[in-house]
Amino acid sequence: MASPHNAANVGDIAERILLPGDPLRAKYIAETFLDSARRYTDIRNVYGFTGTYKGVPISVQATGMGIPSFSIYVQELLDVYKCKKLIRVGTCGGMSTAVKIRDVLIAQGATTDSSLIRQVFGGAVAFAPIADYELLSRAVANAKKLNLPVKVGNIITVDRFYNDYGDPNGIFGDGKRSLNEKLVQYGILAVEMETAALYVLAAGAGAQALAIFTVSDHLVTHEDTTPEERETSFNDMIKIALETAIED
C-alpha cells in the first residue's frame, strides 16, 4: 500500500482520473462506462477503480464529502500516484434561477467561505481557485459534440452543508439582501463543498483540474432529486468528463 488512505500501489491508478464524491457513483461509473475495470481500493468503503475508456487508461476515485475528506484523497493522488488530469463529477445545489434542476454546470471558478486559501497562503493574498483552461475549453467543446447543453460559471465551495445564509434582515445592513442573494448578484450559479480544494491543490502540483456538476437540488425552487438518481442517472456530466479526460 502506497498511501495511508488508499490500497493502490503506485502504477495502479491512471494519470487521468474522475472524482465523484459518492463511492456508489464511482462503482456505477466504472461498471457502466469503463472496460476491464478493477477495484484497487475499498478502504473505509471509499472505492477506486481503474479501467479503460476508448482504449485510454482512466481511474475513478470516490472522495467523500467536504474539503477535509476530499483533500486527503486528492493530495495523495497528486503526490503519491502522480495524477495529472483530475475531473470532479459531482452534484451541486442551484442558487441562481439561471440554472435548473438536472442542468450540467462546469465551474470555471470556485469562490469559497473555507479557510483553505488562508491556510495555504497565510493571508498574504486572496488566491483565485480556477479551472484549467485547456480542460474547460475541451469540456465545452465535447458537450457541443455530444449535443448536451451546459452552463459555465462561478460556483461557491462551502464548509457547512447546513448553513443558511438567507438572513431575512439583510446582513449587509440594507434590510434587503441575504448573502445568498448577493452571491447570485455577483454571478454565483450553485453551491457545493469540494471544488475550491481541487483547484488549489492541482495548481500547487502543476496538474490540470476541472469540476463538472449536475444540479441535484435548488435553493430557490426547492426541487430535489432522489439518492438513487444522484448515484446512477447523471450520465451527461460523466460522458463529458470522460471524453475530456482522454484527450491530449
C-alpha positions in Angstrom: 0.0 0.0 0.0 1.5 3.3 -1.1 -0.6 5.8 1.0 -2.5 5.7 4.3 -5.9 6.0 2.8 -5.6 4.1 -0.5 -4.8 0.4 -1.0 -3.5 1.1 -4.5 0.2 0.5 -5.3 2.0 3.1 -7.4 1.0 2.3 -11.0 -2.4 1.1 -10.2 -4.0 4.5 -10.7 -4.1 6.2 -14.1 -2.8 9.7 -14.7 -6.4 10.7 -15.8 -9.0 10.3 -13.0 -12.6 11.2 -12.3 -13.6 12.2 -8.8 -17.1 11.6 -7.7 -17.9 12.1 -4.0 -20.2 9.1 -3.7 -18.5 5.6 -3.6 -21.5 4.1 -5.3 -21.3 6.6 -8.1 -17.7 5.6 -8.5 -18.8 2.0 -8.8 -21.5 2.9 -11.2 -19.2 4.9 -13.5 -16.6 2.0 -13.5 -19.2 -0.7 -14.2 -21.2 1.4 -16.8 -18.5 3.2 -18.8 -15.1 1.6 -18.3 -13.7 -1.6 -19.9 -11.9 -4.1 -17.8 -12.4 -2.1 -14.7 -10.9 -3.4 -11.5 -11.2 -2.1 -8.0 -7.9 -1.0 -6.4 -9.1 0.2 -3.1 -12.0 -0.1 -0.7 -10.5 1.3 2.5 -13.4 2.8 4.5 -15.6 1.7 1.7 -14.3 4.6 -0.4 -13.9 2.9 -3.7 -11.4 3.4 -6.5 -11.3 1.7 -9.9 -9.0 1.7 -12.9 -10.1 0.6 -16.4 -10.0 2.0 -19.9 -12.3 4.3 -21.9 -12.0 4.1 -25.6 -8.7 2.4 -25.0 -7.2 5.0 -22.7 -6.4 4.1 -19.1 -8.6 6.1 -16.7 -9.4 5.8 -13.0 -12.4 6.7 -10.9 -11.8 7.6 -7.2 -14.5 8.4 -4.7 -13.6 11.2 -2.3 -16.4 11.5 0.3 -18.0 14.9 1.2 -16.4 18.2 2.1 -12.9 19.7 1.7 -11.2 17.7 4.5 -12.1 14.3 3.1 -11.7 15.4 -0.5 -8.3 16.9 0.2 -6.9 13.7 1.7 -7.7 11.7 -1.4 -6.6 14.3 -3.9 -3.4 15.2 -2.1 -2.4 11.6 -2.2 -3.4 11.2 -5.8 -1.2 14.1 -6.7 1.8 13.4 -4.5 1.9 9.6 -4.4 0.1 8.4 -7.6 1.2 11.4 -9.8 -2.3 12.0 -11.3 -2.2 14.7 -14.0 -5.8 15.3 -15.1 -8.4 15.4 -12.3 -12.0 15.9 -13.1 -14.6 16.2 -10.3 -18.0 14.8 -11.3 -20.4 15.8 -8.6 -23.7 17.3 -7.6 -24.4 20.9 -6.7 -27.3 22.9 -5.4 -28.6 25.6 -7.7 -28.7 29.1 -6.4 -29.4 31.2 -9.4 -32.6 30.9 -11.4 -30.3 30.8 -14.5 -29.7 27.1 -13.7 -32.4 24.4 -13.4 -32.5 21.1 -11.7 -30.6 18.4 -13.7 -28.7 21.0 -15.6 -25.0 20.3 -16.3 -22.7 23.0 -14.9 -19.0 23.5 -15.4 -17.1 25.5 -12.8 -14.7 28.0 -14.3 -14.0 29.3 -10.8 -14.7 28.4 -7.2 -15.4 31.2 -4.7 -15.2 29.8 -1.1 -16.0 30.5 2.5 -13.4 28.0 3.6 -10.2 28.9 5.4 -8.3 26.8 2.8 -6.9 29.8 1.0 -5.7 31.5 4.2 -4.1 28.2 5.4 -2.1 27.8 2.1 -1.1 31.4 1.6 -1.1 32.7 5.2 -3.4 35.6 4.4 -0.9 37.3 2.1 -3.2 37.0 -1.0 -6.7 36.1 -1.9 -5.8 33.3 -4.3 -8.5 32.7 -7.0 -9.2 28.9 -7.5 -9.9 28.5 -11.2 -10.3 25.6 -13.6 -7.6 24.6 -16.1 -8.4 26.4 -19.2 -7.5 23.5 -21.6 -9.8 21.1 -19.8 -12.5 23.7 -19.5 -12.5 24.6 -23.2 -12.4 20.9 -24.2 -15.3 20.1 -21.9 -17.4 22.8 -23.5 -16.4 21.6 -27.0 -17.2 18.0 -26.1 -20.6 19.0 -24.7 -21.4 20.6 -28.0 -20.2 17.5 -29.9 -22.5 15.3 -27.7 -25.3 17.8 -28.1 -25.5 18.2 -24.4 -26.3 21.7 -23.1 -24.1 23.0 -20.3 -23.7 26.2 -18.3 -20.3 27.6 -17.4 -19.7 30.0 -14.5 -18.6 30.6 -10.9 -19.7 28.4 -8.0 -19.2 28.6 -4.3 -17.5 25.9 -2.2 -18.7 25.9 1.3 -17.5 24.2 4.5 -21.0 23.7 6.0 -23.9 21.9 4.3 -26.5 23.0 6.8 -25.7 26.7 6.7 -28.5 29.1 5.7 -27.0 32.4 4.6 -30.5 33.7 3.9 -30.7 36.4 6.7 -34.2 38.0 6.3 -32.9 41.1 8.0 -30.2 41.7 5.4 -26.7 41.1 6.8 -25.4 43.9 4.6 -27.3 46.5 6.6 -29.7 47.4 3.8 -32.6 45.3 5.1 -33.0 43.7 1.7 -30.3 41.3 0.6 -29.2 38.0 2.1 -25.7 36.7 1.4 -27.1 34.1 -0.9 -28.8 36.9 -2.9 -25.6 38.9 -3.1 -23.7 35.9 -4.2 -26.2 35.3 -7.0 -26.0 39.0 -7.9 -22.2 38.6 -8.3 -22.7 35.6 -10.7 -22.6 32.6 -8.4 -24.6 29.8 -10.0 -24.5 27.0 -7.5 -23.1 25.7 -4.2 -21.1 22.6 -3.4 -18.3 21.5 -1.0 -15.1 20.4 -2.7 -14.1 22.3 -5.9 -12.0 25.1 -4.4 -9.8 22.5 -2.8 -9.4 20.7 -6.1 -8.4 23.8 -7.9 -5.9 24.9 -5.2 -4.3 21.5 -4.8 -4.0 20.9 -8.5 -2.5 24.4 -9.1 0.1 23.7 -6.4 1.1 20.4 -8.0 1.1 21.7 -11.6 -1.8 19.4 -12.5 -4.9 20.0 -14.6 -8.3 20.1 -12.8 -11.9 20.7 -13.7 -15.2 20.3 -12.0 -18.4 19.3 -13.7 -21.7 19.1 -11.9 -25.3 18.1 -12.2 -27.7 20.3 -10.3 -29.3 17.9 -7.9 -31.4 20.3 -5.9 -32.3 24.0 -6.0 -32.2 26.5 -3.1 -34.8 28.8 -4.8 -37.3 26.4 -6.3 -36.8 23.7 -3.6 -36.8 21.0 -6.3 -34.8 17.9 -5.5 -33.6 14.5 -6.9 -33.6 11.2 -5.1 -30.5 9.5 -3.8 -30.9 6.8 -6.4 -30.9 9.5 -9.2 -27.8 11.1 -7.7 -26.0 7.7 -7.8 -26.8 6.5 -11.2 -28.7 8.8 -13.5 -26.4 11.8 -14.1 -24.8 10.3 -17.2 -24.5 13.6 -19.2 -21.7 15.0 -17.0 -20.0 11.7 -16.9 -19.9 11.4 -20.7 -18.5 15.0 -21.0 -15.9 14.3 -18.3 -14.7 11.0 -19.9 -14.4 12.5 -23.4 -12.5 15.4 -21.9 -10.2 13.3 -19.8 -8.9 11.1 -22.6 -7.9 13.9 -24.9 -4.3 15.0 -25.3 
